[in-house]
Amino acid sequence: MAKITKIFAKSEEKYVKSVILYADANKYLCYDAAGTSKVAKDELADLFKKGIIISDTDLFVPVKFDNETTYTTVSCLAMAGSPSAMSFVVYYSKEYTAG
């Protein structure tokens, strides 16, 4: 029988259901709506495992996680007009640099 991987909450997270992260104009994830405190790579990995909601133009629940060498991304499915026009929107940890 395969061993089940379990994720445990810390004691201070006893009643936390999910964490809302905010996307800034460049798709970096932040703890605050003003975009002054970006989320670090390791923190984003931990939050993704426990459950996050991303506030951008709407509220999104990530469906994909990529842990790159120097940064982390999470992706959400977004619909552009019709269900057949689904696409991924990618959000970044603070370590990401474009280009």
PyRosetta script that sets phi, psi and omega in degrees:
from pyrosetta import init, pose_from_sequence

init()
pose = pose_from_sequence("MAKITKIFAKSEEKYVKSVILYADANKYLCYDAAGTSKVAKDELADLFKKGIIISDTDLFVPVKFDNETTYTTVSCLAMAGSPSAMSFVVYYSKEYTAG")
pose.set_psi(1, 133.9)
pose.set_omega(1, -179.2)
pose.set_phi(2, -71.1)
pose.set_psi(2, 145.8)
pose.set_omega(2, 178.3)
pose.set_phi(3, -79.5)
pose.set_psi(3, 133.9)
pose.set_omega(3, -179.8)
pose.set_phi(4, -84.9)
pose.set_psi(4, 131.2)
pose.set_omega(4, 175.7)
pose.set_phi(5, -84.8)
pose.set_psi(5, 124.7)
pose.set_omega(5, -178.9)
pose.set_phi(6, -113.8)
pose.set_psi(6, 144.8)
pose.set_omega(6, 177.4)
pose.set_phi(7, -115.6)
pose.set_psi(7, 121.4)
pose.set_omega(7, -177.0)
pose.set_phi(8, -104.1)
pose.set_psi(8, 143.2)
pose.set_omega(8, 174.9)
pose.set_phi(9, -81.4)
pose.set_psi(9, 152.1)
pose.set_omega(9, 172.9)
pose.set_phi(10, -77.6)
pose.set_psi(10, 159.6)
pose.set_omega(10, -175.8)
pose.set_phi(11, -58.1)
pose.set_psi(11, -35.1)
pose.set_omega(11, 179.5)
pose.set_phi(12, -74.2)
pose.set_psi(12, -8.3)
pose.set_omega(12, 179.3)
pose.set_phi(13, -100.8)
pose.set_psi(13, 17.2)
pose.set_omega(13, -171.4)
pose.set_phi(14, -50.4)
pose.set_psi(14, -44.0)
pose.set_omega(14, -175.7)
pose.set_phi(15, -112.4)
pose.set_psi(15, 15.4)
pose.set_omega(15, 179.9)
pose.set_phi(16, -81.5)
pose.set_psi(16, 122.7)
pose.set_omega(16, 179.2)
pose.set_phi(17, -89.0)
pose.set_psi(17, -40.7)
pose.set_omega(17, -176.5)
pose.set_phi(18, -162.4)
pose.set_psi(18, 163.8)
pose.set_omega(18, 178.0)
pose.set_phi(19, -119.8)
pose.set_psi(19, 133.8)
pose.set_omega(19, 176.0)
pose.set_phi(20, -92.5)
pose.set_psi(20, 126.2)
pose.set_omega(20, 173.3)
pose.set_phi(21, -112.1)
pose.set_psi(21, 149.7)
pose.set_omega(21, -176.3)
pose.set_phi(22, -111.2)
pose.set_psi(22, 137.2)
pose.set_omega(22, 178.2)
pose.set_phi(23, -94.4)
pose.set_psi(23, 131.4)
pose.set_omega(23, 174.6)
pose.set_phi(24, -85.8)
pose.set_psi(24, -176.3)
pose.set_omega(24, -175.6)
pose.set_phi(25, -61.8)
pose.set_psi(25, -26.0)
pose.set_omega(25, -179.4)
pose.set_phi(26, -98.0)
pose.set_psi(26, 11.0)
pose.set_omega(26, 177.2)
pose.set_phi(27, 72.1)
pose.set_psi(27, 21.6)
pose.set_omega(27, 170.4)
pose.set_phi(28, -81.2)
pose.set_psi(28, 142.7)
pose.set_omega(28, 179.0)
pose.set_phi(29, -90.1)
pose.set_psi(29, 136.2)
pose.set_omega(29, -175.6)
pose.set_phi(30, -130.7)
pose.set_psi(30, 156.4)
pose.set_omega(30, 177.0)
pose.set_phi(31, -78.5)
pose.set_psi(31, -22.6)
pose.set_omega(31, -176.9)
pose.set_phi(32, -123.4)
pose.set_psi(32, 154.2)
pose.set_omega(32, -177.6)
pose.set_phi(33, -65.6)
pose.set_psi(33, -24.8)
pose.set_omega(33, 179.8)
pose.set_phi(34, -75.3)
pose.set_psi(34, -15.0)
pose.set_omega(34, 178.3)
pose.set_phi(35, 79.2)
pose.set_psi(35, 24.1)
pose.set_omega(35, -176.6)
pose.set_phi(36, -90.0)
pose.set_psi(36, -16.1)
pose.set_omega(36, -176.7)
pose.set_phi(37, -128.8)
pose.set_psi(37, 93.6)
pose.set_omega(37, -177.9)
pose.set_phi(38, -76.1)
pose.set_psi(38, 152.0)
pose.set_omega(38, -177.9)
pose.set_phi(39, -85.9)
pose.set_psi(39, 131.6)
pose.set_omega(39, 179.7)
pose.set_phi(40, -79.4)
pose.set_psi(40, 161.3)
pose.set_omega(40, -177.1)
pose.set_phi(41, -52.8)
pose.set_psi(41, -54.6)
pose.set_omega(41, -176.7)
pose.set_phi(42, -67.5)
pose.set_psi(42, -36.5)
pose.set_omega(42, 178.1)
pose.set_phi(43, -65.7)
pose.set_psi(43, -40.5)
pose.set_omega(43, 179.8)
pose.set_phi(44, -64.9)
pose.set_psi(44, -39.4)
pose.set_omega(44, 177.6)
pose.set_phi(45, -61.3)
pose.set_psi(45, -45.4)
pose.set_omega(45, -180.0)
pose.set_phi(46, -65.4)
pose.set_psi(46, -44.5)
pose.set_omega(46, -179.8)
pose.set_phi(47, -64.7)
pose.set_psi(47, -39.1)
pose.set_omega(47, 179.1)
pose.set_phi(48, -59.3)
pose.set_psi(48, -42.9)
pose.set_omega(48, -178.8)
pose.set_phi(49, -63.5)
pose.set_psi(49, -32.1)
pose.set_omega(49, -175.5)
pose.set_phi(50, -93.4)
pose.set_psi(50, -18.3)
pose.set_omega(50, 177.5)
pose.set_phi(51, 117.0)
pose.set_psi(51, 117.2)
pose.set_omega(51, 177.0)
pose.set_phi(52, -131.5)
pose.set_psi(52, 156.3)
pose.set_omega(52, 172.1)
pose.set_phi(53, -122.6)
pose.set_psi(53, 134.3)
pose.set_omega(53, -179.5)
pose.set_phi(54, -106.0)
pose.set_psi(54, 126.0)
pose.set_omega(54, 177.1)
pose.set_phi(55, -98.4)
pose.set_psi(55, 113.5)
pose.set_omega(55, 177.0)
pose.set_phi(56, -128.1)
pose.set_psi(56, -121.4)
pose.set_omega(56, 173.0)
pose.set_phi(57, -72.3)
pose.set_psi(57, -26.8)
pose.set_omega(57, 174.4)
pose.set_phi(58, -136.0)
pose.set_psi(58, -172.8)
pose.set_omega(58, 173.5)
pose.set_phi(59, -98.4)
pose.set_psi(59, 134.2)
pose.set_omega(59, -177.9)
pose.set_phi(60, -129.1)
pose.set_psi(60, 148.9)
pose.set_omega(60, 171.8)
pose.set_phi(61, -110.7)
pose.set_psi(61, 121.5)
pose.set_omega(61, -178.3)
pose.set_phi(62, -63.0)
pose.set_psi(62, 144.2)
pose.set_omega(62, 178.9)
pose.set_phi(63, -118.2)
pose.set_psi(63, -5.4)
pose.set_omega(63, -177.1)
pose.set_phi(64, -144.2)
pose.set_psi(64, 142.3)
pose.set_omega(64, -178.7)
pose.set_phi(65, -131.3)
pose.set_psi(65, 131.0)
pose.set_omega(65, 175.8)
pose.set_phi(66, -128.2)
pose.set_psi(66, 121.0)
pose.set_omega(66, 178.8)
pose.set_phi(67, -101.9)
pose.set_psi(67, 92.6)
pose.set_omega(67, -179.7)
pose.set_phi(68, -77.1)
pose.set_psi(68, 176.0)
pose.set_omega(68, -178.6)
pose.set_phi(69, -62.0)
pose.set_psi(69, -45.4)
pose.set_omega(69, -174.4)
pose.set_phi(70, -112.5)
pose.set_psi(70, -7.5)
pose.set_omega(70, -179.1)
pose.set_phi(71, -153.6)
pose.set_psi(71, 171.4)
pose.set_omega(71, 179.4)
pose.set_phi(72, -124.7)
pose.set_psi(72, 144.1)
pose.set_omega(72, 173.5)
pose.set_phi(73, -125.6)
pose.set_psi(73, 150.2)
pose.set_omega(73, 168.8)
pose.set_phi(74, -127.0)
pose.set_psi(74, 146.0)
pose.set_omega(74, -177.1)
pose.set_phi(75, -123.5)
pose.set_psi(75, 144.7)
pose.set_omega(75, 177.4)
pose.set_phi(76, -124.5)
pose.set_psi(76, 151.3)
pose.set_omega(76, 174.1)
pose.set_phi(77, -87.4)
pose.set_psi(77, 131.4)
pose.set_omega(77, 178.7)
pose.set_phi(78, -126.0)
pose.set_psi(78, 142.8)
pose.set_omega(78, -179.0)
pose.set_phi(79, -103.9)
pose.set_psi(79, 127.3)
pose.set_omega(79, 179.5)
pose.set_phi(80, -106.1)
pose.set_psi(80, 79.9)
pose.set_omega(80, 176.6)
pose.set_phi(81, 94.7)
pose.set_psi(81, -55.6)
pose.set_omega(81, -178.0)
pose.set_phi(82, -134.6)
pose.set_psi(82, 158.0)
pose.set_omega(82, -179.4)
pose.set_phi(83, -58.5)
pose.set_psi(83, -25.1)
pose.set_omega(83, 179.2)
pose.set_phi(84, -79.0)
pose.set_psi(84, -6.6)
pose.set_omega(84, -178.8)
pose.set_phi(85, -106.7)
pose.set_psi(85, 43.7)
pose.set_omega(85, 179.2)
pose.set_phi(86, -78.4)
pose.set_psi(86, 142.7)
pose.set_omega(86, 175.8)
pose.set_phi(87, -149.6)
pose.set_psi(87, 160.8)
pose.set_omega(87, 177.8)
pose.set_phi(88, -84.6)
pose.set_psi(88, 138.2)
pose.set_omega(88, 169.1)
pose.set_phi(89, -111.9)
pose.set_psi(89, 124.8)
pose.set_omega(89, -175.2)
pose.set_phi(90, -102.7)
pose.set_psi(90, 135.3)
pose.set_omega(90, 178.1)
pose.set_phi(91, -120.0)
pose.set_psi(91, 150.3)
pose.set_omega(91, -169.1)
pose.set_phi(92, -121.7)
pose.set_psi(92, 152.4)
pose.set_omega(92, 169.2)
pose.set_phi(93, -79.1)
pose.set_psi(93, 168.4)
pose.set_omega(93, -173.7)
pose.set_phi(94, -64.7)
pose.set_psi(94, -18.6)
pose.set_omega(94, -177.8)
pose.set_phi(95, -78.3)
pose.set_psi(95, -13.4)
pose.set_omega(95, -176.6)
pose.set_phi(96, -67.7)
pose.set_psi(96, 139.1)
pose.set_omega(96, 170.4)
pose.set_phi(97, -130.7)
pose.set_psi(97, 130.5)
pose.set_omega(97, -178.4)
pose.set_phi(98, -69.9)
pose.set_psi(98, 147.0)
pose.set_omega(98, 172.3)
pose.set_phi(99, 99.2)
pose.dump_pdb("model.pdb")
